[in-house]
Amino acid sequence: MIALKKIFFVTVFFCSTHFLYAQPFTDLLNVKCQYFPGSPYLADSKSKLSVMQYEGTFLLPMVQENKDVILFGGDYTQLNFNSTGLQTANRSLYSTSLAIGYEKHWKKDKWKTLLLTIPKFNSDQLAFNKNNFQLGGILLFNYKRSEKLKYHFGLYYNKECFGDFFMPLLGIEWKVNDKLNIWGDIPANLSIEYKLGKSLYAGASYLSITGSYCLSAQPGNMYVRDGDKNFGHNEFKAFVNCYITKHLVWFAEGGRTAGRMYQLYNGNNELQNTDVVYRRNLDGWFANTGIAFRFKTDSE
């Protein structure tokens, strides 16, 4: 078993359902519940779609004697849809993934290279088979200019239902001063955090999500795409983090979506307006809350 104090010296990746990104802390365990209130459909303003999202992640970094790190993590996400109005219907989507990787530390510790493999099962059923299997990964190069400023660049890939998805990454992790932190990987995410007190942090962030779910119960290789076909599913939010103990954190977020929709496509990537739930809806507000077992890597 790794000594917990070693984790303080590891800058790793927080595992979310859709992406992985650098940040000045490490969550070994993170559970949250997110609510999207009823939002009208584009072609049917009398009907609304609301969503409850439940997510849990874990991460185990295993530090080697030469400071290299073996990473093992996992994520489970469940989306419950409720359509009301002219027609009432309920649906659910599930995502289960693992993150297996290696972080290599080079001479003088200025450079680090991360290679991560992310096998995933996304479907409307809790089933593990080749039809809903997706394989993705990330290659990231990290350069430490100083203890307060780090750069990273690389590439994210995932085999989605609609085809190969690539996202180039250009990021920063900047401890501006004792109270202000900025980090992110453009175009995937960006966060600004300010320390309000010994145990209280607040800030704002942006997150872009692209995902897809195989529909096992329907013929014709049908799938649901998360987000606008061209711009993805984006969230702009404010957040607060409250440290109940040194490592136990309660957090809450709230904000607005842009391009968040769940639409039905066939195997030829043609849009299908045949489902009462999976059709284009308007953007709206959202809120979430959760707890995390967290290690701050920028202050130890």
LUMPATI-576280 format. One record per residue: x, y, z of N, C-alpha, C, CB in turn; chain; residue number from 0. Coordinates in steps of 0.05 Angstrom, whole numbers. Each point is the difference from the previous one (the first is absolute). Glycine has a CB too. Layout:
// LUMPATI-576280
    n.x    n.y    n.z   ca.x   ca.y   ca.z    c.x    c.y    c.z   cb.x   cb.y   cb.z unit pos
      X      Y      Z      X      Y      Z      X      Y      Z      X      Y      Z    A NUM
...
***
This chain:
// LUMPATI-576280
    n.x    n.y    n.z   ca.x   ca.y   ca.z    c.x    c.y    c.z   cb.x   cb.y   cb.z unit pos
     17    -24      0    -17     24      0     18     25      0    -37    -25     25    A   0
     29     45    -41     16     24     -3     -4     17     25     -4     -1    -50    A   1
     25     14     60     -2     19     21    -16     24    -11     43    -15     22    A   2
    -63     24     -6    -18     21    -11     16     26     -4    -38    -21     24    A   3
     59     26     -9     14     25     -3     12      2    -28     10      1     49    A   4
     -4    -23    -62     12      1    -27    -19     11    -20     28    -39     12    A   5
    -54     36     -7    -20     10    -19      2     30     -3    -30    -39     12    A   6
     39     53      8      2     29     -1     19      8    -23     -9      3     49    A   7
     28    -19    -56     19      7    -20     -7    -10    -28     34     -1     35    A   8
    -58     -8    -38     -9    -10    -26    -21     19    -12      9    -48     15    A   9
     -3     58    -39    -20     15    -15    -12    -19    -20     24     45      7    A  10
    -48    -54     -2    -13    -20    -17    -25     11    -12     19    -37     28    A  11
    -35     19    -38    -24      8    -15    -25     -9     14     26     -3    -42    A  12
    -45     21     44    -26     -6     12    -17    -14    -21      3     40     32    A  13
    -14    -62    -24    -15    -17    -19    -29      8     -1     32    -38      8    A  14
    -42     49    -30    -28      5     -4     -9    -18    -22      3     48     15    A  15
    -30    -49    -19    -10    -18    -20     10      6    -28    -40     -5     28    A  16
     43     30    -34      6      8    -28     28      9     -4    -47     12     -4    A  17
     61     -5     25     27     12     -6     17     -2     25    -20     30    -34    A  18
     46    -24     30     20      0     21     16     26     -2      2    -51      2    A  19
      2     65     20     15     25     -3     16      5     25    -36     17    -29    A  20
     58     -2     25     18      6     22    -12     21     18     39    -11    -29    A  21
    -32      9     55    -10     19     19     17     -1     25    -47     -5    -18    A  22
     46     26     35     18      1     23     -9    -16     24     13     44    -15    A  23
    -28    -66     10     -8    -18     22     -6    -27    -12    -19     38     27    A  24
     18    -58    -10     -5    -27     -8    -24    -11     16     48     -7    -12    A  25
    -69     -1     -2    -23    -13     14      3    -30     -2    -30     39    -12    A  26
     35    -52     35      1    -29      1    -28    -12     -2     42      3     27    A  27
    -62     12    -17    -28     -8     -2    -17     25     -3      9    -42     28    A  28
    -29     40    -46    -17     23     -6    -28    -11     -7     40     29    -16    A  29
    -60    -20     30    -28     -8     -6    -17     25     -2      6    -45     23    A  30
    -24     47    -42    -16     24     -3    -27     -7    -13     41     28     -4    A  31
    -60    -10      8    -27     -1    -12     -5     27    -13    -17    -33     35    A  32
      9     31    -61     -5     25    -15    -28      0    -11     49      1    -13    A  33
    -62     23     14    -28      2     -8     -2     22    -22    -16    -15     46    A  34
      2      7    -68     -6     18    -21    -31      3     -1     42    -13    -27    A  35
    -53     36     36    -29      4      1    -12     -2    -28      5     29     41    A  36
    -31    -31    -42    -15     -3    -25      7     22    -20    -36    -22     25    A  37
     44     14    -49      6     19    -21    -17     -7    -25     48      6     17    A  38
    -61     14    -29    -18     -6    -22     14    -11    -25    -29     37     16    A  39
     15    -54    -31     10     -9    -25     -1     21    -21    -14    -47     12    A  40
     32     47    -31      1     21    -21    -25      0    -16     49     -5     -1    A  41
    -60    -18     -7    -23     -1    -18    -26     -5     16     30    -17    -36    A  42
    -28     17     62    -24     -5     17      3     13     27     -8    -44    -24    A  43
      1     70     25      4     15     24    -18     -8     23     14     38    -29    A  44
    -34    -54     24    -18     -9     21     11    -25     15    -38     18    -26    A  45
     58    -30     15     13    -23     12     28      8     10    -26    -32    -30    A  46
     34     19     52     26      7     12     16    -25      7    -20     42     18    A  47
     46    -39    -18     18    -22      8     16      8     24      3    -15    -48    A  48
     -5     -1     69     17      4     24     18    -25      3    -35     29     23    A  49
     58    -25    -10     20    -21      2     12      0     28     10      3    -49    A  50
     -7    -27     60     16     -5     24     24    -16     -7    -41      2     29    A  51
     64      8    -20     25    -14     -7     15     -8     26      4     26    -43    A  52
      4    -51     45     15    -10     23     27    -10     -9    -43    -13     24    A  53
     64     21    -10     26     -8     -9     19     -6     24     -6     28    -41    A  54
     22    -48     38     20     -7     19     26     -7    -13    -35    -16     31    A  55
     58     26    -21     26     -6    -11     19     -7     22     -8     31    -39    A  56
     29    -47     32     22     -5     18     26      0    -15    -30    -27     30    A  57
     51     33    -16     27      1    -12     20    -10     19    -14     39    -28    A  58
     32    -57     19     21    -11     17     27      5    -14    -31    -36     19    A  59
     46     56    -10     27      4    -12     21    -16     16    -14     47    -15    A  60
     30    -63      2     20    -16     13     27     10     -7    -30    -40     -2    A  61
     42     55     21     26     13     -4     23    -20      2    -19     43     18    A  62
     36    -42    -39     23    -18      0     25     14     13    -18    -23    -42    A  63
     39      8     47     24     11     13     13     22    -17      6    -44     22    A  64
     -9     42    -49     12     20    -17    -19     23     -6     28    -36    -21    A  65
    -50     38     36    -20     21     -2    -20     -4    -23     33     31     20    A  66
    -29    -51    -37    -20     -7    -20    -25     -9     15     35    -13    -34    A  67
    -58     16     20    -25     -6     13    -17    -19    -18      1     45     23    A  68
    -10    -67    -11    -20    -17    -14    -27      9     10     32    -40     -3    A  69
    -50     44    -16    -27     10      6    -21    -21     -6     15     47    -10    A  70
    -34    -49     28    -23    -17     -4    -25     13     12     30    -42      1    A  71
    -50     45    -17    -24     14      9    -25    -11    -14     27     40     10    A  72
    -50    -30     -2    -25     -8    -12    -22     20      4     13    -47      8    A  73
    -34     44    -24    -22     20      1    -26    -15     -7     31     38    -13    A  74
    -52    -30     28    -27    -10     -7    -18     24     -1      8    -45     22    A  75
    -24     47    -44    -19     22     -3    -27    -11     -9     38     32    -11    A  76
    -59    -21     23    -27     -8     -8    -16     26     -5      2    -43     27    A  77
    -16     43    -50    -17     23     -7    -29    -10     -1     38     22    -27    A  78
    -55     -9     42    -28     -6      0    -16     23    -13      6    -29     42    A  79
    -20     23    -64    -15     20    -15    -30     -2      6     35     -1    -36    A  80
    -47     24     38    -29      1      5    -12     21    -19      6    -14     49    A  81
    -22      4    -68    -13     18    -19    -29      3      8     31    -15    -37    A  82
    -40     40     39    -28      6      8    -13     18    -20     12     -5     48    A  83
    -38      5    -49    -15     18    -19    -20    -16    -15     39     30     -3    A  84
    -39    -27    -24    -19    -14    -17      4    -30      2     -1     40    -31    A  85
     26    -48     34      6    -29      4     19     -2     24     -6    -10    -49    A  86
      1    -10     66     17     -5     23     16    -25     -4    -34     24     30    A  87
     60    -22    -24     17    -24     -4     25      3     17    -17     -6    -47    A  88
     29    -17     54     25     -1     16     20    -17    -15    -26      6     43    A  89
     51      3    -41     22    -15    -12     24      1     19    -17      9    -47    A  90
     37    -27     43     24      1     15     24     -7    -18    -25    -12     42    A  91
     48     24    -37     25     -6    -13     21     -5     21    -13     28    -41    A  92
     32    -46     34     21     -7     19     27      1    -13    -33    -30     24    A  93
     53     37     -7     28      0    -10     18    -12     22     -9     41    -29    A  94
     25    -60     22     19    -12     18     27     -1    -13    -36    -28     21    A  95
     56     39     -7     27      2    -13     22     -6     20    -18     33    -33    A  96
     41    -40     23     24     -3     15     21     19    -12    -11    -48     12    A  97
     30     55      5     23     16     -9     25    -14      9    -26     44      2    A  98
     43    -52    -21     24    -15      7     24     14    -14    -25    -44      5    A  99
     44     54     10     21     15    -13     26      0     15    -35     27    -18    A 100
     54    -12      6     27      2     11     10     28     -4     10    -49     -9    A 101
      1     61     30     11     27     -2     31     -2      4    -43     21     18    A 102
     57    -14    -39     29     -2      0     13     26      8     -2    -36    -35    A 103
     19     37     55     16     23      8     27     -1    -13    -25      4     44    A 104
     33     17    -59     25      1    -13     21     14     17    -24      1    -44    A 105
     48      2     34     22     11     16     -6     28      9     32    -28    -26    A 106
    -23     34     51     -3     26     13    -29      7      5     41     15    -23    A 107
    -59    -34     17    -28      3      7    -14     24    -13     11    -22     43    A 108
      1     32    -65    -13     22    -15    -21    -10    -18     42     26      2    A 109
    -39    -50    -13    -19    -11    -19    -12    -26     12     26     19    -39    A 110
    -52    -22     33    -14    -24      6    -17     -8    -24     -1     11     50    A 111
     -2    -37    -55    -17     -9    -22    -21    -19     12     38      5    -34    A 112
    -63     -1     27    -21    -17      9    -13    -14    -24     -8     31     39    A 113
      6    -57    -36    -15    -17    -20    -22    -14     15     42     -6    -30    A 114
    -66     10     21    -23    -11     14    -19    -14    -19      4     36     34    A 115
    -12    -60    -27    -20    -15    -16    -27      0     15     37    -29    -20    A 116
    -59     34      5    -26      3     12    -20    -19    -14     10     48     14    A 117
    -12    -73     -6    -22    -17    -10    -26      8     13     32    -38     -8    A 118
    -54     38     -8    -25     10     10    -23    -15    -13     20     45      6    A 119
    -42    -47     10    -25    -12    -10    -22     21      4     15    -48     11    A 120
    -27     57    -34    -21     20      1    -25    -11    -14     34     38      0    A 121
    -56    -39     15    -24    -13    -11    -25      8     15     28    -38    -15    A 122
    -51     29      5    -25      4     15     -5    -23     18    -18     26    -38    A 123
     37    -45     40     -3    -23     18     27     -4     14    -35    -21    -29    A 124
     34     11     53     24     -7     15     10    -27    -11    -15     25     41    A 125
     27    -24    -64     10    -24    -14     28      5    -10    -47    -13    -13    A 126
     64     -8     13     27      3     -9      4    -19    -24     16     12     47    A 127
    -17      0    -71      4    -16    -24     13     17    -22    -40    -29     12    A 128
     47     17    -34     14     14    -21    -16     22    -13     26    -41     -8    A 129
    -53     39      9    -16     20    -13      0     27     14    -29    -36    -15    A 130
     33     37     42      1     25     14     28      7     11    -48     -7     12    A 131
     68     -7    -22     28      4      9     13     23    -15      3    -49     12    A 132
     10     67      2     15     22    -12     28      0     12    -42     27     -7    A 133
     62    -23     -9     27      2      9     12     27     -5      5    -49     -8    A 134
      5     62     29     12     26     -3     26      2     15    -46     19     -6    A 135
     57      5      5     25      4     14     10     29     -2     11    -47     -8    A 136
     10     52     22     12     27      0     30     -2      1    -41     19     22    A 137
     54     -2    -37     29      3      1      6     29      7      9    -38    -33    A 138
      5     43     55      4     27     10     28      4      8    -48      2     15    A 139
     60     20    -23     27      8      7     -2     24     19     19    -17    -44    A 140
     -6     15     67      0     21     20     28     12      4    -38    -23     23    A 141
     39     50    -23     25     14      4     -3     19     24     11     -2    -49    A 142
      7     -2     69     -1     17     24     20     22     -3    -13    -39     28    A 143
      3     63    -33     17     24     -3     10      8     28    -24     15    -42    A 144
      6    -16     62      7      6     27    -20    -15     18     19     46    -12    A 145
    -16    -43     38    -18    -14     19    -28     11     -3     38     -8     31    A 146
    -41     33    -41    -26     12     -2    -12      0    -28     14     29     37    A 147
      2    -36    -57    -10      1    -28      8    -25    -15      3     50      1    A 148
    -23    -64    -12      4    -24    -16    -16      1    -26      9    -26     42    A 149
      2     16    -63    -14     -1    -26     -4    -29     -8     20     44    -14    A 150
    -41    -49     -1     -3    -27    -11    -14      1    -27     -2    -19     47    A 151
      9     -1    -64    -12     -2    -26     -2    -29     -8     18     46    -13    A 152
    -37    -52     -4     -3    -28     -8    -25     -5    -17     24    -13     42    A 153
    -34    -11    -40    -23     -8    -17    -18    -20     15     29      7    -41    A 154
    -55     -2     38    -20    -18     11    -14    -14    -23     -6     29     41    A 155
      0    -55    -37    -14    -16    -21    -20    -18     12     40      2    -29    A 156
    -63     -6     16    -20    -20      8    -14    -10    -24     -6     22     45    A 157
      1    -48    -46    -16    -13    -21    -29      3      7     38    -33    -11    A 158
    -51     54      0    -28      4      6    -18    -16    -19     11     46     17    A 159
    -37    -46    -11    -19    -14    -17     -1     12    -28    -27    -12     40    A 160
     33     38    -42     -1     14    -26     27      0    -14    -36     28     18    A 161
     57    -40     -6     26     -1    -13     22      8     19    -22      9    -43    A 162
     46     -5     31     23      8     15     -2     30      9     28    -34    -25    A 163
    -23     38     51     -1     28     10     27      7     11    -49     -5     11    A 164
     61     26    -22     26     10      9     -3     28     11     24    -28    -34    A 165
     -9     34     55      0     27     11     29      8      8    -48     -5     17    A 166
     61     24    -31     26     10      8     -2     16     26     15      0    -48    A 167
      5     -1     64     -1     13     26     23     19      4    -23    -40     19    A 168
     18     63     -8     20     20      8     -7     11     27     10     11    -49    A 169
      6    -16     70     -9      6     27     20     15     17    -28    -40     -4    A 170
     18     48     27     16     14     19     -8     -7     28      6     38    -32    A 171
     12    -37     51     -5     -3     28     16     22     14     -9    -50     -2    A 172
     -4     71     11     13     25      9     -9      8     28      4     15    -48    A 173
     14    -17     67     -6     10     27      8     30      0      8    -46     22    A 174
    -27     63    -27      6     29     -3     11     12     26    -37      3    -34    A 175
     24    -10     56     10      8     27    -12    -20     20      4     50    -13    A 176
     -1    -43     38     -9    -19     21    -31     -4      0     39     15     27    A 177
    -54      2    -40    -29     -2      0    -12     -8    -27      1     34     35    A 178
     13    -29    -57    -11     -3    -27     13    -22    -16    -12     48      1    A 179
     -4    -66    -12     10    -21    -17    -15      0    -27     12    -28     40    A 180
      2     23    -62    -13     -2    -26     11    -25    -13     -5     50     -5    A 181
    -13    -67     -6      9    -24    -13    -20     -9    -21     24    -14     41    A 182
    -15     -2    -60    -18    -10    -21     14     -9    -24    -34     30     17    A 183
     19    -43    -35     10    -10    -26    -19      9    -21     22    -40     21    A 184
    -15     61    -35    -17     11    -22      1    -19    -23      8     47     15    A 185
    -31    -54    -28    -26     12      3    -19    -16     19      6     18    -46    A 186
      5    -36     62    -17    -18     16    -10     13     25     26    -38    -18    A 187
    -10     54     32     -8     11     25     18     22      9    -18    -44     12    A 188
      9     61      7     16     21     12    -13      7     27     15     18    -45    A 189
      2    -15     66    -11      6     26     17     21     14    -16    -47      4    A 190
      2     64     11     12     21     16    -10     -4     29      4     33    -40    A 191
     15    -36     59     -8     -4     28     13     20     18     -5    -49    -10    A 192
    -11     60     29     11     19     19     -5     -9     28     -9     37    -33    A 193
     29    -35     50     -1     -9     28    -13     22     17     41    -29     -7    A 194
    -65     24     17    -14     20     16      8     -2     30    -38     -2    -32    A 195
     46    -21     41      7     -4     28     16    -26      2    -40     25     15    A 196
     46    -33     10     16    -24      5    -13    -25    -12     17     22     41    A 197
    -43    -23    -41    -14    -25     -9    -20      5    -22      6    -18     45    A 198
     -6     43    -57    -20      7    -19     12     11    -26    -32      9     38    A 199
     24    -21    -61     10      9    -26    -25      4    -18     44    -25      5    A 200
    -41     44    -23    -22      5    -19     13      8    -27    -32     15     37    A 201
     15    -18    -58     11      7    -27    -20     -4    -22     45    -13     17    A 202
    -34     12    -41    -17     -4    -24     15    -18    -19    -21     46      5    A 203
      6    -61    -21     12    -19    -19    -16     -4    -25     21    -23     39    A 204
     -8     12    -59    -13     -7    -25      7    -29     -7      3     49    -16    A 205
    -22    -64      6      4    -28     -7    -13     -6    -26      3    -12     49    A 206
     11     -2    -67    -12     -9    -25      0    -30     -1     16     42    -23    A 207
    -39    -54     16     -4    -29      0     -9    -10    -27    -11      2     49    A 208
     22    -24    -58     -9    -14    -24     -3    -29      7     22     33    -31    A 209
    -45    -45     27     -4    -28      6    -21    -13    -17     15     10     46    A 210
    -17    -36    -44    -21    -15    -15     -6    -26     14     15     21    -44    A 211
    -40    -31     40    -10    -23     14    -14    -19    -19     -5     26     42    A 212
     14    -51    -44    -12    -20    -17    -27     -8     12     45    -17    -14    A 213
    -66     15     -3    -26     -9      9     -3    -30     -6    -20     47     -8    A 214
     24    -63     28      0    -29     -4    -28    -10     -6     38     -3     31    A 215
    -59     17    -21    -27     -9     -4    -12      7    -27     -6      4     49    A 216
     21     10    -66    -11      8    -26     18    -11    -22    -21     41     20    A 217
      9    -50    -42     15    -10    -23     12     23    -16    -29    -40     -2    A 218
     48     34    -16     10     19    -19     23     17     11    -44      1    -19    A 219
     59    -11     39     22     14     12     -7     29      9     30    -28    -29    A 220
    -53     30     40     -9     27     10     16      8     24    -46     -9    -18    A 221
     51     35     21     14     10     23     -9     28      7     40    -28    -12    A 222
    -35     36     36     -6     27     10     26     16      2    -41    -16     25    A 223
     41     40    -37     23     17      1     -4     22     21     10     -9    -48    A 224
      9     13     66     -1     20     21     13     25    -11      1    -35     37    A 225
    -17     57    -41     11     25     -8     -5      6    -30     34     -5     35    A 226
    -32     30    -41     -3      9    -28     21    -13    -18    -18     44     16    A 227
     10    -51    -40     18    -15    -18     25     15     -7    -40    -22    -19    A 228
     39     48     19     23     16     -7     15     12     24    -23     11    -42    A 229
      9     -5     63     12     15     23      1    -16     26    -15     42    -22    A 230
      2    -65     23      0    -15     24    -19     11     21     46    -13    -10    A 231
    -44      2     34    -17      7     23     18     16     19    -30    -41     -4    A 232
     24     67      8     16     18     16    -14      9     25     23     15    -42    A 233
     -8    -12     63    -10     10     26     17     23     10    -18    -46     10    A 234
      5     67     -2     13     23     12    -11      2     28      6     25    -44    A 235
     11    -26     65    -10     -2     27     17     14     20    -19    -43    -13    A 236
      7     49     36     14      9     24      0    -22     20    -14     48     -8    A 237
     34    -49     26      2    -22     18     11      9     27      7    -31    -38    A 238
    -12     15     59     11      5     26      9    -27     11    -31     40      8    A 239
     55    -40      5     11    -24     12      5      6     30     22    -14    -44    A 240
    -34     -3     61      3      4     29     14    -25     12    -42     30      1    A 241
     65    -26     12     15    -22     11    -11     -5     28     41     11    -27    A 242
    -55    -33     30    -11     -8     26     23    -10     18    -44    -13    -21    A 243
     62     -2     10     25     -7     13     22      6    -20    -21    -37     29    A 244
     46     30    -22     22      6    -18     -3    -11    -28     29      1     40    A 245
    -42    -25    -42     -3    -13    -26    -28     -5     -8     43    -21      9    A 246
    -63     24      8    -28     -5     -7    -12     27     -8     -3    -40     32    A 247
     -7     40    -57    -10     25    -12    -30     -3     -8     47     11    -16    A 248
    -63      9     24    -27      3    -11      1     21    -22    -22    -14     44    A 249
     10      9    -67      1     19    -21    -28      4    -12     48    -12    -10    A 250
    -53     35     -2    -25      6    -13      6     17    -25    -26     -3     44    A 251
     11     -1    -65      3     15    -25    -27      8    -11     44    -24    -10    A 252
    -44     45     -5    -25      8    -14      7     17    -24    -25     -1     43    A 253
      9     -2    -64      7     16    -24    -20     -5    -23     47     -2     14    A 254
    -37      8    -38    -16      0    -24     13    -18    -21    -17     46     10    A 255
      0    -60    -25     10    -17    -22      0     15    -27    -16    -41     25    A 256
     31     31    -43      0     10    -28      5    -24    -18     17     46     14    A 257
    -37    -53    -30      2    -22    -18     -5    -27     13     32     26    -26    A 258
    -44    -26     50     -5    -26     13    -26    -11    -11     24     15     41    A 259
    -22    -39    -54    -23    -13    -11      6    -29     -4    -15     42    -23    A 260
     -5    -59     23      3    -29     -5    -17     -7    -23     10    -10     49    A 261
      3      5    -72    -15     -6    -25      6    -27    -10      0     48    -11    A 262
    -20    -59     -4      2    -28    -10     11      0    -28    -39    -13     30    A 263
     58     -5    -35     12     -4    -27      0    -29     -7     29     41      6    A 264
    -30    -47    -32      3    -28     -9     29     -6     -7    -47      1    -18    A 265
     52    -26      9     27     -8     -6     14     15    -22    -14    -44     15    A 266
     -1     59    -31     12     16    -21      3     29      9    -21    -29    -34    A 267
     19     34     60      3     26     12    -21     20    -10     49     -9      5    A 268
    -73     -1    -10    -22     17     -9    -18      5     24      2    -19    -48    A 269
    -10     44     51    -17      8     23    -27    -12     -3     25     42      4    A 270
    -36    -53     18    -26    -13      1    -18     14     20     20    -45    -13    A 271
    -42     57      4    -18     13     17    -24    -18      6     14     45    -18    A 272
     -8    -69     28    -21    -20      4     -4     -7     29     11    -18    -45    A 273
      4     29     63     -2     -7     28    -10     24     16     38    -33     -5    A 274
    -56     29     23    -13     21     15     20     13     20    -44    -23     -4    A 275
     64      8     12     19     11     20     25     11    -14    -17    -33     33    A 276
     29     18    -51     26      7    -12     -5     18    -24     21    -42     17    A 277
    -27     67    -12     -3     20    -21     10     27     11    -39    -25    -21    A 278
     43     43      3     13     25      8    -16     17     19     23      0    -44    A 279
    -11      8     66    -13     17     19     16     26      4    -20    -41     23    A 280
      9     60    -10     13     26      4     19     -2     24    -39     24    -20    A 281
     59     -6     21     18      0     23    -13     11     24     38      6    -31    A 282
    -26    -11     54    -12      9     25     21      0     23    -44    -18    -15    A 283
     34     21     39     18      1     24      4    -28     11    -16     47     10    A 284
     36    -50      7      5    -25     14     13      5     27      4    -24    -45    A 285
     -4      4     62     14      1     26      9    -28      7    -28     41     15    A 286
     50    -42      0      8    -26     10     14      3     27      5    -17    -47    A 287
     -3     -5     61     14      0     26     12    -28      4    -31     36     19    A 288
     52    -37     -2     13    -25      5     21      2     21    -10    -14    -47    A 289
     24     -8     51     23     -1     19     23    -13    -13    -31     -2     39    A 290
     55      9    -30     25    -11    -11     21     -5     21    -10     23    -43    A 291
     26    -43     40     23     -5     17     24     11    -16    -20    -42     24    A 292
     30     65    -16     18     16    -18     26      7     13    -41     19    -21    A 293
     62    -19      5     26      9      8      8     25    -17     13    -47     15    A 294
     -7     69     -2      9     24    -14     30     -4     -6    -34     29     23    A 295
     41    -29    -49     28     -4     -8     15     26     -4    -15    -42    -22    A 296
      2     65     25     13     26     -4      9     13     26    -27      5    -41    A 297
     20    -17     64      5     14     25     15    -17     20    -41     26     -8    A 298
     49    -49      0     14    -18     19     30      1     -4    -40    -30      2    A 299
***
